[in-house]
Amino acid sequence: MRPIRYRALLGALALVALAACTTAPRAPRGMRALWVTRWDYRTAEDVQAIVESSHAAGFDTLLFQVRGEATAFYRSAIEPWAAELGGRDPGFDPLALAAAEAHARGMALHAWVNVVPAVFGLDPPRDPAHVWNAHPEWLWVDQHGARQPLCDGFYASLNPCLPEVRAYLAAVAGEIATRYPIDGLHLDYLRFPNEPPAVPRGADLDYPRDERTLALFRAATGREPDEDRPAWDRWRTAQVTRLLREIRARLDRDAPGVLLSAAVGADPVLARGHFQDVEAWLREDLLDLVFPMHYTADPALFSARLAEWAARPASARVVLGLMAGGAPPEARRAQLLAAAPLFPDRALFAYHLLFDSRNTVLAAQGEEESRVRARRREILLPAFE
């Protein structure tokens, strides 16, 4: 076990007592992290304002997104510049600037990357160097031989079952971790993004069914996917875990001081439907930090999952991911207070729900929305300390 890790053990009686309390005791001070999406900034001034606002609000760690759809918000020798930055060098390096600004304030900076997604939305990438154009054979193909179509408001994805795709993604991770003074690498969408609209409800589509993937599955099992669906699902899940192993090995070799973390489904059983096996990752000690995305607004479900994560032995340090929006701020405040005694380390999603930003994809930016954000800050931030 790596020395920064610990096990969170909690008795059932303590959980019952907690549920009965209306006021939670103050938790030991741990990580206070904030997710910052790639839509929240466009200029150097935006990045500086994000870091300053987050620091002033009491956050000590930024999960700063620098890769969303196989494009870079940093100077990469592997992937093209993000379309949001004009598809070219914007005259500054967002990741380098964010790290410098964070470190100057005593904050940690974790580079947040979407791993498997390749393209967001309906517009195909124009840059010939983008994987959509340079390696179309790396994208999902269904059992009818059709390439996965682009999705309105969601992702078309790379195929992690292919060794060359895994090697490519490990190289991207290694580039970020070795070329930038980051404190951590934060992996998101380390799974199959196979929910609607990527796979519409009621559709029989199954990915990836390209001939190369099928040949690899046959070689491993001697079967066809439709002959043994449980084996097919297990094999696909194993390929995602294999991808994480390769990223872990790359960081251990080239950037051993960089913490490796992943945002994971709050319900590990449901997450296996996306071929994400977080329990195997924890057993294998593949992560330094694990961020369960505990975003539900349902009080009963929130309490149940909170208890499950608090009682789960884990080799990685658990940083509970909580949601700032999607419910009245008073309800979210109650969740923050309930989580505080159990999880010293917590993360909040997301910057654009608390502060005005350039984000016009996930949040409106008018005066009324600005007042809503100010009220969230007023109610939530004292409970997050």
C-alpha positions in Angstrom: 0.0 0.0 0.0 1.3 3.5 -0.9 2.0 5.5 2.3 -0.6 8.3 1.7 -3.5 5.8 1.8 -5.7 4.8 4.7 -8.8 2.7 5.4 -12.0 4.3 6.4 -13.8 2.1 9.0 -17.1 3.0 10.6 -19.6 1.0 12.7 -23.2 0.7 11.7 -24.4 2.2 15.0 -22.5 5.3 14.4 -24.2 5.6 11.0 -27.6 5.2 12.5 -26.8 7.9 15.1 -25.6 10.2 12.4 -28.8 9.8 10.4 -30.8 10.9 13.5 -28.7 14.1 14.0 -29.9 17.4 12.6 -26.5 19.0 13.2 -23.2 17.2 12.2 -20.1 17.7 14.3 -17.2 19.4 12.6 -15.0 17.0 10.6 -11.2 17.0 10.8 -9.8 19.3 8.2 -8.9 17.4 5.0 -9.0 18.1 1.2 -11.4 20.7 0.0 -11.5 20.2 -3.8 -13.4 21.9 -6.5 -14.0 20.7 -10.1 -13.4 23.3 -12.8 -14.7 22.3 -16.2 -13.0 23.1 -19.5 -16.0 25.4 -20.3 -15.2 27.7 -17.5 -12.2 29.5 -19.0 -11.0 30.9 -22.3 -8.3 33.5 -21.4 -5.4 33.8 -19.0 -7.5 36.3 -17.0 -10.2 33.6 -16.7 -7.8 31.1 -15.3 -6.3 33.6 -12.8 -9.8 34.6 -11.7 -10.8 31.0 -11.2 -7.9 30.3 -9.0 -8.3 33.5 -7.0 -12.0 33.0 -6.4 -11.5 29.3 -5.4 -8.8 30.2 -3.0 -10.7 33.0 -1.4 -13.7 30.7 -0.9 -11.6 28.2 1.1 -10.8 25.5 -1.5 -7.3 24.0 -1.3 -7.3 21.8 -4.4 -8.5 22.4 -7.9 -9.5 19.5 -10.3 -8.8 21.6 -13.4 -10.1 20.0 -16.6 -7.5 20.1 -19.4 -8.8 17.3 -21.7 -12.4 16.7 -22.6 -12.6 15.1 -26.1 -9.1 14.1 -27.2 -7.9 17.7 -27.4 -5.6 19.7 -25.2 -5.9 22.8 -23.0 -2.1 22.6 -22.7 0.9 22.5 -25.1 0.8 18.9 -26.2 3.1 17.0 -28.6 0.4 14.4 -28.9 -3.1 16.0 -29.3 -4.3 19.1 -31.0 -5.4 22.3 -29.2 -9.0 22.3 -28.0 -11.6 23.8 -30.4 -12.8 26.0 -27.4 -9.4 27.8 -27.6 -9.8 28.2 -31.4 -7.9 25.0 -32.2 -4.6 26.8 -31.9 -2.2 28.0 -29.3 -4.1 30.8 -27.5 -0.9 32.6 -26.5 -0.8 31.1 -23.0 -0.8 27.6 -21.5 -3.9 27.1 -19.4 -2.5 24.1 -17.4 0.9 25.8 -16.7 -0.8 29.0 -15.7 -3.3 27.2 -13.4 -0.6 25.2 -11.7 1.5 28.3 -11.1 -1.4 30.4 -9.8 -2.6 27.6 -7.5 0.9 26.9 -6.1 1.5 30.6 -5.5 -1.5 30.4 -3.1 -0.5 27.2 -1.5 -3.2 25.2 -3.4 -2.8 21.8 -5.1 -3.6 21.4 -8.8 -4.8 18.1 -10.3 -5.1 17.9 -14.0 -8.5 16.5 -14.8 -8.8 14.5 -18.0 -11.7 12.7 -19.7 -10.1 9.4 -20.7 -12.3 7.4 -23.1 -14.4 10.2 -24.8 -13.2 11.3 -28.3 -15.8 13.8 -29.6 -18.4 15.9 -27.8 -21.5 17.0 -29.7 -22.5 16.8 -33.3 -19.7 18.7 -35.0 -16.8 16.4 -36.2 -13.3 17.6 -35.4 -11.7 19.4 -38.3 -8.1 19.0 -37.3 -6.6 16.1 -39.3 -4.4 15.2 -36.3 -7.5 14.5 -34.1 -8.0 10.8 -33.4 -11.5 11.0 -35.1 -9.7 11.7 -38.4 -6.2 10.2 -37.9 -7.4 6.9 -36.4 -11.1 6.2 -37.2 -10.4 2.5 -36.5 -10.0 3.5 -32.8 -13.6 4.6 -32.5 -16.6 2.4 -31.5 -18.2 0.2 -34.2 -21.5 -1.7 -33.5 -22.5 -5.2 -34.4 -23.9 -4.0 -37.7 -20.6 -2.6 -38.8 -21.6 1.0 -38.3 -19.3 3.6 -36.6 -20.8 5.2 -33.5 -22.5 8.4 -34.6 -21.8 11.7 -33.0 -24.2 12.6 -30.1 -26.0 15.8 -29.3 -24.7 16.9 -25.9 -22.7 13.7 -25.3 -19.7 11.7 -26.4 -18.6 9.4 -29.1 -15.8 7.3 -27.7 -12.5 5.6 -28.2 -12.2 1.8 -27.8 -10.2 0.8 -24.8 -10.2 -2.8 -25.8 -7.5 -2.1 -28.4 -3.9 -2.2 -27.1 -2.9 0.7 -29.3 -5.7 2.9 -27.8 -4.6 2.0 -24.3 -1.0 2.8 -25.2 -2.0 6.2 -26.7 -4.0 7.1 -23.6 -1.2 6.1 -21.3 1.1 8.3 -23.4 -1.3 11.3 -23.0 -1.4 10.8 -19.2 2.4 10.5 -19.1 2.9 13.7 -21.1 0.8 15.7 -18.7 2.3 14.2 -15.6 5.9 14.7 -16.8 5.8 18.0 -18.5 3.8 20.0 -15.9 4.3 20.6 -12.2 1.0 19.1 -11.2 0.1 17.5 -7.9 -2.2 14.9 -9.3 -3.8 13.4 -12.5 -7.5 13.1 -12.2 -9.2 10.5 -14.5 -12.9 10.9 -15.5 -14.9 8.8 -17.9 -12.6 5.8 -17.2 -15.4 3.6 -18.4 -17.6 3.1 -21.4 -19.8 6.2 -21.9 -22.6 3.9 -23.1 -25.6 5.6 -21.5 -28.2 7.5 -23.6 -27.8 9.2 -26.0 -24.6 7.3 -26.9 -26.7 4.1 -26.8 -30.4 5.2 -27.1 -32.9 3.6 -24.8 -34.4 0.5 -26.4 -31.6 0.2 -29.0 -29.9 -3.1 -29.5 -26.5 -1.5 -30.2 -23.5 -3.1 -28.7 -20.0 -1.7 -28.7 -17.2 -2.3 -29.7 -17.8 -5.0 -32.3 -15.1 -4.2 -34.9 -13.2 -7.2 -36.2 -10.0 -6.5 -34.3 -11.8 -6.3 -31.0 -13.7 -9.5 -31.7 -10.5 -11.3 -32.6 -9.0 -10.3 -29.3 -12.0 -11.5 -27.5 -12.0 -14.8 -29.3 -8.3 -15.3 -28.6 -8.9 -14.7 -24.9 -12.1 -16.8 -24.5 -12.7 -18.9 -27.6 -16.2 -17.5 -27.7 -18.3 -15.0 -29.6 -20.0 -12.2 -27.6 -23.5 -13.4 -28.3 -22.5 -16.9 -27.2 -21.5 -15.8 -23.7 -22.7 -12.3 -22.8 -21.4 -12.5 -19.2 -17.9 -13.4 -20.5 -18.1 -10.5 -23.0 -19.0 -8.1 -20.3 -16.3 -9.3 -18.0 -13.8 -9.1 -20.8 -14.7 -5.5 -21.6 -14.6 -4.6 -17.9 -11.1 -6.1 -17.7 -9.9 -4.0 -20.6 -10.9 -0.8 -18.8 -9.0 -2.0 -15.7 -6.1 -2.9 -18.0 -6.1 0.7 -19.2 -5.9 2.0 -15.7 -3.0 -0.4 -15.0 -1.1 1.0 -18.0 -1.7 4.6 -16.8 -0.6 3.6 -13.3 2.6 2.0 -14.6 3.4 5.0 -16.7 3.1 7.4 -13.8 5.0 5.0 -11.4 7.8 4.9 -13.9 8.0 8.5 -15.1 6.2 10.7 -12.5 6.1 8.8 -9.2 5.3 11.9 -7.2 2.0 12.6 -9.0 -1.1 11.3 -7.3 -3.4 9.3 -9.5 -7.2 9.6 -8.9 -10.4 8.7 -10.6 -14.0 10.0 -10.5 -16.2 6.9 -10.1 -19.8 6.0 -9.9 -21.3 6.3 -6.5 -22.8 2.9 -6.8 -20.1 0.4 -7.9 -22.7 -2.2 -8.9 -24.4 0.2 -11.3 -21.0 1.4 -12.5 -20.2 -2.2 -13.8 -22.9 -1.6 -16.4 -20.4 0.9 -17.8 -17.6 -1.7 -17.4 -16.1 0.2 -14.5 -14.9 -2.1 -11.7 -13.8 0.3 -9.0 -13.7 -2.5 -6.4 -11.1 -4.3 -8.4 -9.1 -1.1 -8.8 -9.1 -0.6 -5.0 -8.1 -4.3 -4.4 -5.2 -3.9 -6.9 -4.1 -0.6 -5.3 -4.3 1.2 -8.6 -5.4 4.6 -7.3 -4.1 7.0 -4.7 -7.4 8.8 -4.4 -10.9 7.8 -5.4 -13.7 10.3 -5.9 -17.2 8.7 -5.7 -19.5 11.1 -7.5 -22.3 11.2 -4.9 -24.6 13.6 -6.6 -28.1 12.2 -6.0 -30.7 14.6 -4.6 -32.7 11.7 -3.1 -32.2 11.8 0.7 -32.7 8.1 1.3 -30.4 7.1 -1.5 -27.8 9.7 -0.4 -27.8 8.3 3.1 -27.5 4.7 1.9 -24.6 5.3 -0.4 -22.9 7.5 2.2 -23.0 4.6 4.6 -21.8 2.1 2.0 -18.7 4.2 1.1 -17.9 5.0 4.8 -17.9 1.3 5.6 -16.0 0.1 2.5 -12.4 -0.9 3.2 -10.4 0.9 0.6 -6.7 1.0 -0.3 -7.2 4.5 -1.8 -8.0 7.6 0.1 -11.7 8.4 -0.5 -12.6 12.0 -1.5 -16.3 12.2 -1.4 -17.7 14.1 -4.5 -20.7 16.2 -3.7 -23.0 18.4 -5.9 -23.5 22.1 -5.5 -26.6 22.3 -7.7 -29.5 20.2 -8.9 -31.4 20.7 -5.6 -32.2 23.5 -3.2 -29.0 24.8 -1.6 -30.5 24.0 1.9 -30.8 20.3 0.8 -27.2 20.3 -0.5 -26.1 21.9 2.7 -27.6 19.1 4.7 -25.7 16.6 2.6 -22.5 18.4 3.2 -23.1 18.4 7.0 -24.0 14.7 6.9 -20.8 13.8 5.0 -18.5 15.9 7.1 -17.9 13.5 10.1 -17.3 10.5 7.8 -15.1 12.0 5.1 -12.4 14.5 6.0 -11.7 14.8 2.2 -14.4 16.2 0.1 -14.9 17.7 -3.4 -17.6 19.9 -4.8 -19.0 20.0 -8.3 -18.5 22.5 -9.7 -17.0 26.0 -10.2 -19.7 27.2 -12.6 -22.5 26.4 -10.0 -20.8 28.7 -7.5 -19.2 31.4 -9.5 -19.8 33.2 -12.8 -17.7 31.9 -15.6 -17.4 31.6 -19.3 -19.5 28.5 -19.1 -22.4 28.8 -21.5 -22.7 25.0 -22.1 -23.6 23.9 -18.6 -24.9 27.1 -17.0 -26.6 30.4 -18.0 -24.8 33.6 -17.1 -27.5 36.2 -16.6 -28.1 38.4 -13.5 -30.6 36.0 -12.0 -28.3 33.1 -12.3 -25.5 35.1 -10.8 -27.7 35.8 -7.8 -28.5 32.0 -7.5 -24.8 31.3 -7.5 -24.2 33.9 -4.8 -26.9 32.3 -2.6 -25.3 28.9 -3.1 -22.0 30.2 -1.9 -23.6 31.8 1.1 -25.4 28.6 2.1 -22.9 25.9 1.0 -19.4 27.2 1.6 -19.7 27.5 5.5 -20.8 23.9 5.6 -17.9 22.8 3.4 -15.2 24.1 5.7 
